[in-house]
Amino acid sequence: MSDPVIIVGAPRSGTNMLRDVLSALTGFATWDCDEINLIWKHGNIGVPHDELTAEDARPEVATYLRKAFADFGRKHRADVVVEKTCATSLRVGFVAAALPDARYVFIRRDGIDATASAIKRWNAPFDLRYTLKKVRYVPARDFPVHFASFVGKKVKQLRTGTAGIADGQTKVETWWGPRPHDFRELMQQHTLEEAAFIQWQRCVERSREDFNSLPDDRMIEVVYEDFVKDPDAGLREILGFLGRDDAYDPTATKNVRNSSVGKGRATLGSDVTARLDAIGHDTLAALGYA
């Protein structure tokens, strides 16, 4: 039986990097697509947001998710199944109820750096190869609903002229990434840069709240800025937490770079940074970023 390891983090906070590092190790495996949010939402497809709770992990939902992880582990002969979906940062309690044996690697990054990076992804042009990889893991009976939602989003982007737009001052016309319960109101009330920052803030705050209810030995917290500064030490610490010291491989971190630290703040400039800080100062300060 494979051990599930769930990487939790807001968008553009190093979750992809960490997944790639861990899945490069012998005995570790992960899905060959960016995220499996549509698997996580199976059984709760009618919930328009990602803030699922333990009550949403009904027996049939938990059984489905456990089977998905077990089948994947057997297929790939993996000792550890690594999974990264950013929306999980809004539903750790749900995942803990569905996968009671899972352990978590929570990675956090300066919210303003993460916001600057997320803005570039928000209205990104259609990528067929990326989309087809994710489609392979859509539960069959959920496909019509997800397809209709996807087409509707792309049509709206084309109609409003926001496809490919990365101007943080523009209004949000379609949502990208983890959906808080009030994401529709956030779209109406905020610019893209504000919505992306609030998304980061909600993901981090909800994750920290849910982790408070789990035993300490279920979660390790990783600071992005520290990890990219010394990825070798960071990897060793994570493997120690997982009890997998023997899996260490120095080549797993060969592509980790620290060039993005502080880049987002510089790109956004002092005026935007000050405005975002005013929105989420308490959260930034609690994490040492203010």
C-alpha positions in Angstrom: 0.0 0.0 0.0 1.4 3.4 -1.0 1.6 6.3 1.4 -0.2 9.4 0.3 1.7 12.7 0.6 -0.3 15.8 -0.1 1.5 19.0 -1.1 -0.5 22.0 0.1 0.0 25.6 -1.0 -1.5 28.6 -2.6 -1.0 29.1 -6.4 2.5 30.0 -7.5 4.0 29.2 -4.1 6.4 26.5 -5.1 3.9 23.5 -5.1 5.0 22.4 -8.6 8.6 22.7 -7.8 8.2 20.6 -4.6 6.1 18.0 -6.4 8.8 17.7 -9.1 11.5 17.3 -6.6 9.8 14.6 -4.6 8.5 12.7 -7.6 12.1 12.5 -9.0 13.0 10.2 -6.1 13.0 6.5 -6.4 9.8 5.0 -5.1 7.9 8.3 -5.4 5.3 8.9 -8.1 2.7 11.5 -9.1 0.1 12.1 -11.7 1.4 13.1 -15.2 -0.7 16.3 -15.2 -0.6 19.5 -13.4 -3.4 18.9 -10.9 -6.3 16.5 -10.3 -8.9 18.9 -8.9 -11.6 17.2 -10.9 -10.9 13.9 -9.1 -11.0 15.7 -5.7 -14.4 17.2 -6.6 -16.0 13.9 -7.6 -19.1 13.5 -5.5 -19.3 17.2 -4.7 -19.5 18.5 -8.3 -22.5 20.5 -7.4 -20.5 22.6 -4.9 -19.4 25.7 -6.9 -16.4 26.4 -4.8 -13.4 24.5 -3.3 -14.0 25.0 0.4 -15.1 21.4 1.1 -15.2 20.2 4.7 -15.0 16.9 6.6 -18.7 16.6 6.2 -18.3 16.5 2.5 -16.1 13.4 2.7 -19.1 11.1 2.8 -18.4 7.4 2.7 -18.9 7.0 -1.0 -16.6 10.0 -1.7 -13.9 8.8 0.7 -14.1 5.3 -0.9 -13.6 6.8 -4.4 -10.6 8.9 -3.4 -8.9 6.1 -1.5 -9.3 3.8 -4.5 -8.0 6.4 -6.9 -4.8 6.7 -4.8 -4.5 3.0 -4.2 -4.9 2.2 -7.9 -2.4 4.8 -8.9 0.1 3.5 -6.4 -0.2 -0.1 -7.5 0.0 0.9 -11.2 3.2 2.7 -10.7 4.6 0.4 -8.0 5.1 3.5 -5.8 6.0 3.5 -2.1 4.8 7.1 -1.9 2.1 8.8 -4.0 2.7 12.5 -4.2 -0.3 14.8 -5.0 -0.4 18.5 -5.6 -3.5 20.5 -6.3 -3.6 24.1 -5.1 -7.3 24.0 -4.3 -6.5 21.5 -1.5 -5.3 24.5 0.5 -9.0 25.4 0.9 -10.1 21.9 2.1 -7.4 20.2 4.2 -10.1 19.0 6.7 -11.9 17.3 3.8 -8.8 15.6 2.6 -7.9 14.5 6.1 -11.3 12.9 6.5 -11.2 11.2 3.2 -7.5 10.0 3.4 -6.9 9.5 7.1 -3.3 8.2 6.6 -2.2 11.1 4.4 0.7 13.4 5.5 1.1 16.9 4.3 3.9 19.2 3.1 2.6 22.8 3.5 4.7 25.2 1.4 4.2 28.9 1.8 5.7 31.9 -0.1 5.6 35.7 0.2 2.0 36.5 -1.0 3.1 39.5 -3.0 5.7 37.5 -5.0 3.1 34.7 -5.5 0.5 37.3 -6.6 2.8 38.7 -9.3 3.4 35.2 -10.6 -0.3 34.2 -10.5 -1.4 37.2 -12.5 0.5 35.8 -15.5 -1.5 32.6 -15.3 -5.0 34.0 -14.6 -6.0 34.6 -18.2 -3.4 32.4 -19.9 -4.2 31.4 -23.5 -5.6 28.0 -24.2 -3.0 25.2 -24.0 -4.3 22.1 -25.7 -1.5 19.7 -24.5 -2.0 20.9 -20.9 -5.7 20.5 -21.1 -5.6 17.0 -22.7 -3.4 15.8 -19.8 -6.0 16.9 -17.3 -8.9 15.5 -19.3 -7.6 12.0 -19.0 -8.4 12.0 -15.2 -11.9 13.5 -15.3 -14.4 11.0 -13.9 -16.5 9.9 -16.8 -19.9 10.9 -15.4 -18.6 14.3 -14.4 -17.2 15.1 -17.9 -20.3 16.9 -19.4 -20.5 19.3 -16.4 -16.8 20.1 -16.5 -16.7 20.4 -20.3 -19.6 22.9 -20.3 -17.9 24.9 -17.6 -14.6 25.0 -19.5 -16.2 26.0 -22.8 -18.3 28.7 -21.0 -15.1 30.2 -19.4 -13.2 30.3 -22.7 -16.2 31.9 -24.5 -16.4 34.5 -21.9 -12.7 35.3 -22.1 -13.0 35.7 -25.8 -16.1 37.8 -25.6 -14.6 40.1 -22.9 -11.2 40.3 -24.5 -9.4 39.0 -21.4 -7.8 36.0 -22.9 -4.0 36.4 -22.5 -4.4 39.6 -20.5 -2.0 39.9 -17.5 -2.7 43.5 -16.6 -3.3 43.5 -12.8 -5.5 46.6 -13.1 -8.1 44.9 -15.2 -11.3 43.5 -13.7 -11.7 39.8 -13.1 -14.1 38.3 -15.7 -13.4 34.5 -15.1 -11.8 32.8 -12.1 -8.6 30.8 -12.2 -7.4 28.4 -9.5 -8.7 27.7 -6.0 -12.2 29.1 -5.5 -13.2 30.5 -2.1 -16.9 30.4 -1.3 -17.3 34.0 -2.3 -15.2 34.0 -5.4 -18.1 35.6 -7.5 -18.3 38.5 -5.2 -14.5 38.9 -5.3 -14.6 39.0 -9.1 -17.1 41.9 -9.0 -15.3 43.9 -6.3 -11.6 43.6 -7.1 -9.1 44.1 -9.8 -7.0 41.1 -11.0 -4.1 41.8 -8.8 -6.3 42.2 -5.7 -8.3 39.1 -6.5 -5.1 37.1 -6.9 -3.7 38.4 -3.6 -6.9 37.7 -1.7 -6.9 34.1 -3.2 -3.4 33.6 -1.8 -4.5 35.0 1.6 -7.6 32.8 1.8 -5.6 29.7 0.8 -2.9 30.3 3.4 -5.3 31.2 6.2 -7.6 28.3 5.6 -4.7 25.8 5.4 -3.2 27.1 8.7 -6.6 26.9 10.4 -7.3 23.3 9.2 -3.7 22.2 10.1 -4.3 23.4 13.7 -6.8 20.5 14.1 -4.3 17.8 12.9 -1.6 16.2 14.9 1.9 17.8 14.5 3.3 14.6 13.0 0.9 14.9 10.0 2.3 18.1 8.6 5.6 19.8 7.9 5.8 23.5 6.9 8.2 24.5 4.3 9.2 28.2 3.6 9.7 28.6 -0.1 12.4 31.2 0.3 14.4 28.9 2.6 13.9 25.9 0.4 15.2 27.5 -2.8 18.2 29.0 -0.9 19.3 25.5 0.3 17.2 22.9 -1.5 19.4 20.0 -0.4 18.8 20.8 3.3 15.1 21.3 2.6 14.7 18.0 0.9 16.5 16.1 3.7 14.2 17.7 6.2 11.1 16.6 4.3 12.4 13.1 3.9 13.2 12.9 7.6 9.6 13.9 8.3 8.3 11.3 6.0 10.6 8.6 7.4 12.2 8.2 3.9 15.8 9.3 4.5 17.0 6.4 2.4 15.3 7.9 -0.7 17.5 11.0 -0.7 19.0 11.8 -4.1 21.0 15.0 -4.6 20.0 15.2 -8.3 16.4 15.7 -7.4 16.9 19.4 -6.6 19.2 20.2 -9.6 16.6 22.4 -11.2 15.7 24.5 -8.1 16.6 28.1 -8.5 16.2 31.1 -6.1 15.9 33.8 -8.8 12.2 34.4 -8.2 12.6 35.5 -4.5 11.6 39.2 -4.4 11.0 39.4 -8.1 7.2 39.8 -7.8 7.5 42.7 -5.4 9.9 44.4 -7.8 7.7 43.8 -10.7 4.5 45.1 -9.1 6.2 48.2 -7.7 5.8 50.0 -4.4 2.3 51.5 -5.0 0.7 48.1 -5.8 2.7 46.4 -3.0 1.5 48.9 -0.5 -2.1 48.4 -1.6 -1.9 44.7 -1.3 -0.2 44.9 2.0 -3.1 47.0 3.3 -5.5 44.3 2.3 -3.6 41.4 3.9 -1.1 43.0 6.3 -2.0 40.7 9.2 -1.5 37.6 7.2 1.8 38.8 5.7 3.1 39.8 9.1 2.1 36.5 10.7 4.3 34.8 8.1 7.2 37.2 8.4 6.6 39.0 5.1 5.7 42.4 6.4 
